[in-house]
Amino acid sequence: MGSRLVIALGGNALGSTPAQQLELVKQTASTIVDLVEEGHDVIVGHGNGPQVGMINLAFEFAANNNAGTPEMPFPECGAMTQGYIGYHLQQAIGRELKKRGINKPVVTVVTQVEVSRNDKAFQNPTKPIGSFYTKEQAEKIIAETGYTFVEDARRGYRRVVPSPIPISIVELDVVEKLVNSGAIVITVGGGGIPVVKADDYYEGVAAVIDKDRASARLALDLHADMLIILTAVDRVSINYRKENQQDLPEMSVEEARRYIAENQFAPGSMLPKVESCIEYVEHEENGKALITSLHRAKEALRGETGTIIHR
């Protein structure tokens, strides 16, 4: 019998332009349909760091250079990424299903995720979005816009925005009904559109929820059997990119916490992935989490690669 799997796809695995993304999602679709073919129920979350940054920057540029173009609020930029990334994933997964003779619907849910208005993240932006810049380019943008930039995993400088903790998924009931009906559901895109409770309903806020944290919340609320975080590396490592780098086939929660205390995982990169796995594994009684690369997900589920996080 198949398991219920929540898969979190990295925004960088989707490419930085629509054309690049159309090509890259073919591999993504193949990986997802491999798991569907083995009888699993698959729910897909994804990042949107490069994409939301691109859309936000494009609207700002147009607004500053053309009086007829409005600036686009950040939550709306997030909603746009959910739409176009979801569309690309639906098309690619749909084609792959048809190629293999599998009759299964694929649907994207534009998903709001509630956060707290008082979350301390709003005073301390940490979530990287948009393109990588040199130090000189970043300093020029900071002078013009007042944005916050940080060095990201030694690959250059990126803008950072608040990354509040997800509290609840507004459309959870709909997602669950779709999963129960047999659909492959793409949800919490980009971590979900961050919203706070307003008087009569919800209102959007300028932030990006970490997609791994949102996927962990989703996996908990759907009582998934496994949270799978797909990233750029086959396994989690300690002493990353050093001579004594050690790849880890598994980690207990206790070991993971020890490595976090030793600053083994980069903030904005591997750290939120490991923390999200801890959050899920600690609260879902028989749940396990897996971190591996997109290309080797099927092998990782068989225990041939990847890092399993368990109690």
C-alpha positions in Angstrom: 0.0 0.0 0.0 1.3 3.5 -0.9 2.2 6.2 1.6 1.0 9.8 1.8 4.1 11.9 0.8 4.5 15.6 1.1 7.3 16.8 -1.3 9.0 20.2 -1.0 10.7 21.4 -4.1 13.3 24.1 -4.0 12.6 27.3 -5.9 16.1 27.2 -7.3 15.4 23.8 -8.8 12.7 25.5 -10.9 15.1 27.9 -12.6 15.2 31.7 -12.7 13.2 32.4 -15.9 9.9 31.0 -17.3 11.8 29.4 -20.3 14.4 27.8 -18.0 11.6 26.6 -15.6 9.6 24.9 -18.5 12.7 22.8 -19.2 13.6 22.0 -15.6 10.1 20.9 -14.5 10.3 18.0 -16.9 12.8 16.3 -14.5 10.6 17.3 -11.6 7.6 15.8 -13.2 9.4 12.6 -13.9 10.5 12.3 -10.2 6.9 13.0 -9.0 5.3 10.5 -11.3 7.9 7.8 -10.4 6.5 8.1 -6.8 2.8 8.2 -8.1 3.5 5.1 -10.2 4.6 3.2 -7.0 1.2 3.9 -5.5 1.9 6.9 -3.3 -0.4 9.8 -2.7 1.8 12.9 -3.6 1.2 16.4 -2.4 3.7 19.0 -3.8 4.9 22.2 -2.1 7.5 24.4 -3.8 9.8 27.4 -3.2 9.6 30.7 -5.1 12.6 32.7 -4.0 14.1 33.4 -7.4 10.6 33.8 -9.0 9.0 36.2 -6.5 12.2 38.3 -6.5 12.1 38.5 -10.3 8.4 39.5 -10.4 8.8 42.1 -7.6 11.9 43.6 -9.3 10.2 43.7 -12.7 7.1 45.6 -11.3 9.3 48.0 -9.4 11.5 48.7 -12.4 8.4 49.2 -14.6 6.7 51.5 -12.0 9.9 53.6 -11.7 10.2 54.0 -15.4 6.6 54.1 -16.6 4.0 56.2 -14.9 1.2 53.9 -16.0 2.6 50.7 -14.2 1.5 50.3 -10.6 3.9 48.8 -8.0 2.7 45.3 -7.1 2.3 44.4 -3.4 4.5 41.5 -2.2 1.6 39.1 -1.4 0.3 39.5 -4.9 3.7 38.8 -6.3 3.7 35.5 -4.3 0.2 34.7 -5.6 1.5 35.2 -9.2 4.3 32.7 -8.6 1.9 30.1 -7.2 -0.1 30.5 -10.4 2.6 30.3 -13.0 4.8 27.7 -11.2 1.7 25.6 -10.6 0.7 25.9 -14.3 4.1 24.7 -15.4 4.1 21.8 -12.9 0.5 20.8 -13.9 1.5 20.7 -17.5 4.7 18.7 -17.0 3.2 16.2 -14.6 0.1 15.8 -16.8 2.3 15.0 -19.8 4.3 12.5 -17.8 1.2 10.8 -16.4 -0.3 10.5 -19.9 3.0 9.1 -21.3 2.9 6.4 -18.7 -0.8 5.7 -19.1 -1.8 6.9 -15.6 -5.2 8.6 -15.3 -4.9 11.1 -12.4 -5.9 14.7 -12.1 -3.3 17.4 -11.2 -4.4 20.6 -9.6 -2.9 23.8 -8.1 -4.5 25.4 -5.1 -3.7 29.1 -4.5 -2.9 28.8 -0.9 -2.9 31.3 2.0 -0.9 30.5 5.1 -1.6 32.3 8.4 1.3 33.9 10.3 1.3 36.0 13.4 1.4 39.7 13.1 3.7 39.7 16.1 6.2 37.2 14.7 9.7 38.5 15.5 10.8 37.7 11.9 9.2 41.0 10.8 11.9 42.8 12.8 14.7 40.5 11.4 14.5 39.7 7.6 16.4 36.5 6.8 14.7 34.8 3.8 16.7 35.2 0.5 14.7 36.1 -2.6 15.6 37.1 -6.1 18.9 36.9 -8.0 22.5 36.7 -6.7 24.4 40.0 -6.9 28.0 41.1 -6.4 28.7 43.1 -3.2 29.0 46.3 -5.4 25.6 45.6 -7.1 23.9 44.9 -3.8 25.3 48.1 -2.2 23.9 50.1 -5.1 20.4 48.6 -4.7 20.5 49.1 -0.9 21.3 52.8 -1.5 18.4 53.1 -4.0 15.7 51.1 -2.2 16.8 50.5 1.5 16.4 46.7 1.0 18.3 44.3 3.2 21.0 42.1 1.6 23.1 39.2 3.0 25.7 36.9 1.6 24.0 33.6 0.7 26.0 30.4 1.0 29.1 32.0 -0.5 27.3 32.3 -3.9 26.8 36.1 -3.8 24.5 38.6 -2.2 20.7 38.3 -2.2 17.9 40.4 -0.9 16.3 39.1 2.3 12.7 39.6 3.5 10.8 38.5 6.7 10.2 34.8 7.0 7.5 34.3 9.7 6.6 30.8 11.1 3.4 29.3 9.5 0.6 28.8 11.9 -2.2 27.3 9.8 -3.1 26.6 6.2 -6.3 28.5 5.3 -7.3 26.1 2.4 -6.3 22.8 4.3 -9.8 21.3 4.1 -10.0 21.8 0.3 -6.5 20.3 -0.1 -7.4 17.2 1.9 -10.6 16.6 0.0 -8.6 16.8 -3.3 -5.9 14.4 -2.0 -8.6 12.0 -0.8 -10.3 12.1 -4.2 -7.0 10.9 -5.8 -5.6 14.2 -7.2 -2.0 15.2 -7.2 -2.2 18.5 -5.4 0.3 21.4 -5.7 -0.2 23.6 -2.7 1.6 26.0 -0.2 3.5 27.3 -3.3 6.4 29.6 -2.2 5.5 28.6 1.4 2.0 30.0 0.8 0.8 33.6 0.6 1.5 35.0 4.1 -1.7 36.4 5.7 -2.6 37.7 9.2 -6.0 37.6 10.8 -7.9 40.8 10.1 -11.3 41.9 11.5 -13.5 40.0 9.1 -11.0 37.5 7.4 -7.3 37.7 6.5 -5.0 40.2 4.9 -1.7 39.7 3.1 1.6 40.8 4.5 5.0 41.5 2.8 7.0 38.3 3.7 8.0 34.9 2.3 7.3 31.9 4.4 10.0 29.3 4.1 8.6 26.5 1.8 10.2 23.8 4.0 8.5 25.0 7.1 5.2 25.4 5.3 5.5 21.9 3.8 6.3 20.5 7.3 3.1 22.2 8.6 1.2 20.7 5.6 2.7 17.2 6.3 1.6 17.5 10.0 -1.9 18.7 9.2 -2.5 16.0 6.6 -0.9 13.3 8.8 1.5 12.4 6.0 3.7 9.3 6.3 6.8 11.2 5.1 8.1 14.7 4.4 10.5 14.7 1.5 12.6 17.8 1.0 14.3 17.8 -2.5 17.3 20.1 -2.8 20.6 20.4 -4.7 22.6 17.7 -2.7 22.1 13.9 -2.4 22.7 13.9 1.4 23.0 16.4 4.3 26.6 16.9 5.3 28.5 18.2 8.2 31.7 20.3 7.7 30.2 21.1 4.3 32.7 22.0 1.5 35.6 21.4 3.9 38.3 18.7 3.6 36.6 16.7 6.4 33.1 16.9 4.9 31.0 14.0 6.1 27.7 12.9 4.3 25.0 11.6 6.7 22.7 8.7 5.7 20.6 9.3 8.8 20.2 11.6 11.8 18.2 11.3 14.9 16.4 14.5 16.2 19.0 14.7 19.0 21.9 14.5 16.6 20.3 17.1 14.3 20.0 19.5 17.2 23.6 18.9 18.2 24.8 19.8 14.6 22.5 22.9 14.6 24.2 24.0 17.9 27.6 23.5 16.2 26.4 25.8 13.3 26.9 23.0 10.8 23.9 24.1 8.6 23.8 27.4 6.8 20.9 29.8 7.7 18.6 30.3 4.7 19.9 27.1 3.1 20.2 23.7 4.9 19.3 25.0 8.4 15.5 25.6 7.7 15.3 22.2 5.9 16.7 20.3 8.9 14.6 22.4 11.4 11.5 21.6 9.3 12.2 17.9 9.4 12.7 18.1 13.2 9.3 19.9 13.6 7.5 17.3 11.5 9.2 14.1 13.0 8.7 15.3 16.6 5.0 15.8 16.2 4.0 13.1 13.7 4.2 9.8 15.7 5.4 7.4 13.0 6.6 10.1 10.5 10.0 10.2 9.0 11.6 12.9 6.9 14.0 12.6 4.0 16.3 15.2 2.5 17.8 14.3 -0.9 18.3 15.6 -4.4 15.5 15.9 -7.0 17.3 13.5 -9.3 17.6 10.7 -6.8 14.3 10.8 -4.9 13.3 7.3 -6.0 16.6 5.8 -4.9 16.5 7.7 -1.7 13.0 6.2 -0.8 14.6 2.8 -1.3 17.4 3.8 1.2 20.2 4.0 -1.4 20.9 7.6 -0.8 19.5 10.7 1.0 19.4 11.5 4.7 16.6 10.2 6.8 15.7 12.1 9.9 13.9 10.1 12.6 13.0 10.3 16.3 
